[in-house]
Amino acid sequence: MTSGLLAVIDMQRVFAEPDSPWAAPRFAEAAAGVRRLLPAYGERVAFTRFLAPAKPDGAWQAYYEQWPFALQPSDAELWELADEFTPHTDQVVDATTFGKWTPELARHLGPEGRLILAGVSTDCCVLSTALAAADAGVEVLVAADACAGADDDSHAKALHIMDLYRPLIHVTTVAELLGETG
């Protein structure tokens, strides 16, 4: 088994379905990377879900004015995990914020203090989670090929920004995490 907690960020229908305004074009590729990682982490996996708040406040009001389709209750279909991940819902952390580094996710981490991130969107929720966890003193590894951004350029830029935070954040690959050699 690989050490740490694998946090799979927001692998939800709203990011998976091509006709969604928030579709991540390379969602399927990120999902393939996540599928490869799941067996190595066993029960040390937490999935997260981005949800809309019941009533947005502060700057979130302007955000949801731009994206009114997303103001749906937490049980709406768009917030469900993509079908292939629904069997892995033992540990699901919901948040109405981009960053998923919450007290609940921290409780799942355990004493090792290593957080492996995969999911969507690299340039939003993955980035926000990585920075907050690093600020909390957590070692963060980001599986670049198990993430997808809003587009390829944003994905690459977000990975670059996160890698600037070494040694707190390290951008890696699925193969490196699994100990596979070339």
C-alpha positions in Angstrom: 0.0 0.0 0.0 1.1 3.5 -0.7 1.3 5.9 2.2 -1.0 8.9 2.7 -4.6 9.8 2.0 -5.8 10.0 -1.6 -8.2 12.9 -1.9 -10.1 12.7 -5.2 -11.4 16.2 -5.8 -14.8 16.8 -7.3 -15.1 13.9 -9.8 -18.8 14.9 -10.3 -21.2 14.8 -13.2 -21.1 18.6 -13.5 -17.5 18.4 -14.5 -17.8 15.1 -16.5 -20.7 15.7 -18.8 -19.6 17.3 -22.0 -22.7 19.6 -22.2 -22.1 21.0 -18.8 -20.9 24.6 -18.6 -18.3 23.4 -16.2 -17.1 20.4 -18.2 -13.4 19.5 -17.9 -12.4 18.4 -21.4 -9.9 15.8 -20.1 -12.2 14.5 -17.4 -11.9 10.9 -18.8 -8.1 11.0 -18.7 -8.1 12.2 -15.1 -10.6 9.5 -14.3 -8.3 6.9 -15.8 -5.5 8.1 -13.5 -7.8 8.0 -10.5 -8.8 4.4 -11.3 -5.2 3.4 -11.3 -4.6 5.0 -7.9 -7.6 3.7 -6.1 -6.4 0.1 -5.4 -3.0 1.4 -4.1 -4.8 3.5 -1.4 -7.5 1.0 -0.4 -9.6 2.5 2.4 -7.4 5.6 2.6 -9.4 7.4 -0.1 -11.7 10.4 0.4 -13.8 11.8 -2.4 -14.9 15.4 -2.3 -17.9 17.2 -3.8 -18.3 20.8 -4.6 -21.8 22.0 -3.8 -23.7 25.2 -4.1 -24.6 26.9 -0.9 -28.3 27.3 0.0 -27.9 31.0 -0.1 -24.7 32.5 -1.5 -23.2 35.4 0.4 -20.3 37.8 0.0 -18.4 37.5 -3.3 -20.2 34.1 -3.9 -23.3 36.1 -4.8 -21.6 37.5 -7.9 -20.1 34.1 -8.7 -23.6 32.5 -8.8 -25.0 35.4 -10.8 -22.5 34.3 -13.4 -23.3 30.6 -13.0 -27.0 30.4 -11.9 -27.5 26.9 -13.3 -25.4 25.7 -10.4 -27.7 26.9 -7.6 -29.2 23.5 -7.1 -29.7 21.5 -3.9 -27.0 19.1 -2.7 -29.0 16.1 -3.9 -29.3 17.4 -7.5 -27.9 15.1 -10.2 -25.2 17.5 -11.3 -23.5 17.2 -7.9 -23.4 13.4 -7.9 -20.1 11.6 -8.3 -19.6 10.3 -11.8 -21.1 6.8 -12.1 -17.8 4.9 -12.0 -16.9 6.5 -8.6 -20.2 5.9 -6.8 -19.1 2.5 -5.4 -16.2 4.4 -3.6 -18.4 6.7 -1.5 -17.4 5.5 2.0 -15.7 8.8 2.7 -17.2 11.8 1.0 -16.4 15.4 2.0 -18.8 18.1 0.8 -17.9 21.7 0.7 -19.4 24.9 -0.7 -15.9 26.3 -1.3 -13.3 25.6 -4.0 -10.8 24.4 -1.4 -11.6 21.1 0.1 -9.0 21.3 2.9 -11.6 21.3 5.6 -11.6 20.0 9.2 -13.4 17.0 7.9 -10.8 16.1 5.3 -8.0 16.8 7.8 -9.6 14.2 10.2 -9.4 11.6 7.4 -5.7 12.4 6.9 -4.4 10.6 9.9 -0.9 10.9 11.5 1.2 10.5 8.3 0.5 14.0 7.2 0.7 13.2 3.4 -2.1 14.2 1.1 -2.2 13.0 -2.5 -4.5 15.0 -4.8 -6.2 14.0 -8.0 -9.4 15.2 -9.7 -10.8 18.4 -11.2 -10.4 21.1 -11.8 -6.6 21.5 -11.5 -6.8 25.3 -11.9 -9.5 25.7 -9.3 -10.5 23.2 -6.6 -7.3 21.1 -6.8 -5.1 24.2 -6.6 -7.2 25.7 -3.7 -7.0 22.5 -1.8 -3.3 22.1 -2.3 -2.4 25.6 -1.1 -4.6 25.4 2.0 -3.2 22.0 3.0 0.4 23.1 2.4 -0.3 26.2 4.6 -1.5 23.8 7.3 1.9 22.0 7.2 0.7 18.9 5.2 2.9 17.3 2.6 1.0 17.5 -0.7 1.6 15.4 -3.8 -0.4 16.3 -6.9 -0.9 13.5 -9.5 -0.7 15.6 -12.6 -2.0 12.9 -14.9 -4.9 12.2 -12.6 -6.1 15.8 -12.8 -7.8 17.8 -15.5 -8.3 21.5 -15.8 -10.8 23.8 -17.5 -8.5 23.6 -20.5 -4.9 22.3 -21.2 -3.2 25.7 -20.7 -4.9 26.3 -17.4 -4.1 22.8 -16.2 -0.4 23.3 -17.1 -0.2 26.7 -15.5 -1.8 25.5 -12.2 0.6 22.5 -12.1 3.5 24.9 -12.5 2.2 27.2 -9.8 1.8 24.4 -7.4 5.3 23.0 -8.1 6.7 26.4 -7.1 5.7 25.6 -3.6 8.3 22.7 -3.2 9.0 21.1 -0.8 5.4 21.7 0.5 3.8 20.7 -2.7 5.2 18.2 -5.2 3.7 17.6 -8.7 4.2 14.0 -9.6 2.6 11.3 -11.8 0.5 8.2 -11.2 3.4 6.0 -12.2 5.8 7.7 -9.7 3.2 7.4 -6.9 2.7 3.7 -7.7 6.5 3.1 -7.7 6.5 2.0 -11.3 9.8 2.3 -13.1 10.4 3.4 -16.7 
